Amino acid sequence: MDRKVAITGASGFVGRNAGSFLDGKGFEVVALVRKGRAGFGRTVVTRDLAEKKLAAQVGGSDALLHLVGTGRQTTESDYETVNVSLTRNAVRLCRRAGIRKIIYLSGLGVGKSSTLGYFISKFKAEQEIIRSGLDYTIFRPSYIMGKGDPLSSMLAREAARGQVVIPGSGKYRMQPIFVDDVSQVVMRAIFDRRFSKKTVDLVGPKAVTYNRLVADLAPRARIRHVEFERAYHEALVSAKGPFGVDDLSILVGGYLGDHKRLARMSKLAFTGYGTMLKYLRE
Ligand SMILES: NC(=O)c1ccc[n+]([C@@H]2O[C@H](COP(=O)([O-])OP(=O)(O)OC[C@H]3O[C@@H](n4cnc5c(N)ncnc54)[C@H](OP(=O)(O)O)[C@@H]3O)[C@@H](O)[C@H]2O)c1
């Protein structure tokens, strides 16, 4: 059977991992990027997913995996443009190309009563997809971890400089999931009817505090707790720090999800927290 998938945001962390994985599983992969080459499948450069030529290039795909997104705003790149408008364009591309299924990575904690700008934009993107009439799977991920993921890369950079900063108490929790498991789940979601028209938490088997995660990933680094007010102020005045303002809100949100449902639906044996750490340390 010919299997084909198109991936937006193919140059990002999840895109690179899921794209190479699906390529290795025999999918024809169309990697949509805004510049450069994806390093797997067939790369197609697109500014905003709206060019007419795209439909022919992604046509025949079993699904569009929509991974374009941002968790930090700048004056050039805001949530409405990146998270909402480009999702609208992704939906239109599916319609034009006759792709029946869209798979989207939203965020854990997103919901109708969200008050955070990032979550609101993800909620609006979800609504674009749900109302599109397409088949869909919306995943709401906690922190996706693997070689080169944004969180462990940031911790590695800080550790190399001699100290890791923990905003506030560090007692807030998260439910990291291994990126290889995410790739497997995404592949299941392309064809398995159990994932049809569903919104599913994409979370690992274990909840850990940020303190614990930092100790596990940077065991020899000096830890410095900074007052949350100070971390927040630094995030407000500079885009260069380890956290953006919304990163901090999501951290202290302590969002946890329903791993059992994900395991039941996917029938996958998920990578345990300890094993994931071993892969990250290799
Ligand atoms: N990783 C996680 O732990 C996590 C957790 C929750 C939700 N998510 C969501 O999952 C999706 C993928 O995450 P990721 O970790 O792979 O993120 P990532 O590494 O930051 O990749 C994001 C992708 O979006 C593209 N992009 C950003 N702004 C764009 C714009 N204005 N126009 C076109 N493309 C743009 C980037 O292109 P360039 O490479 O050219 O910059 C990149 O390919 C995102 O929607 C993210 O919000 C991820």
The ligand as an ORCA input file, in Angstrom:
! r2SCAN-3c Opt
* xyz 0 1
  N       7.789     20.285     21.833
  C       6.894     20.312     22.802
  O       7.181     19.928     23.946
  C       5.493     20.793     22.527
  C       4.578     20.838     23.599
  C       3.289     21.302     23.353
  C       2.911     21.676     22.074
  N       3.818     21.608     21.068
  C       3.399     22.030     19.714
  O       3.836     21.082     18.769
  C       4.184     21.729     17.557
  C       5.594     21.323     17.161
  O       6.469     21.626     18.255
  P       8.045     21.645     18.098
  O       8.608     21.329     19.430
  O       8.470     20.850     16.933
  O       8.286     23.183     17.827
  P       9.503     23.882     17.077
  O      10.732     23.063     17.127
  O       9.561     25.281     17.611
  O       9.000     23.906     15.571
  C       7.980     24.764     15.168
  C       7.892     24.752     13.663
  O       6.996     25.803     13.283
  C       7.629     26.585     12.278
  N       7.199     27.969     12.349
  C       7.197     28.782     13.421
  N       6.733     30.001     13.086
  C       6.436     29.939     11.762
  C       5.920     30.866     10.817
  N       5.611     32.116     11.169
  N       5.747     30.451      9.554
  C       6.036     29.191      9.183
  N       6.529     28.259     10.026
  C       6.731     28.646     11.290
  C       9.119     26.486     12.558
  O       9.839     26.802     11.388
  P      11.418     27.146     11.456
  O      12.117     25.822     11.708
  O      11.702     27.710     10.114
  O      11.583     28.120     12.573
  C       9.236     25.013     12.963
  O       9.337     24.204     11.833
  C       4.017     23.231     17.801
  O       2.764     23.655     17.330
  C       4.049     23.337     19.313
  O       3.292     24.441     19.788
  C       5.108     21.183     21.261
*
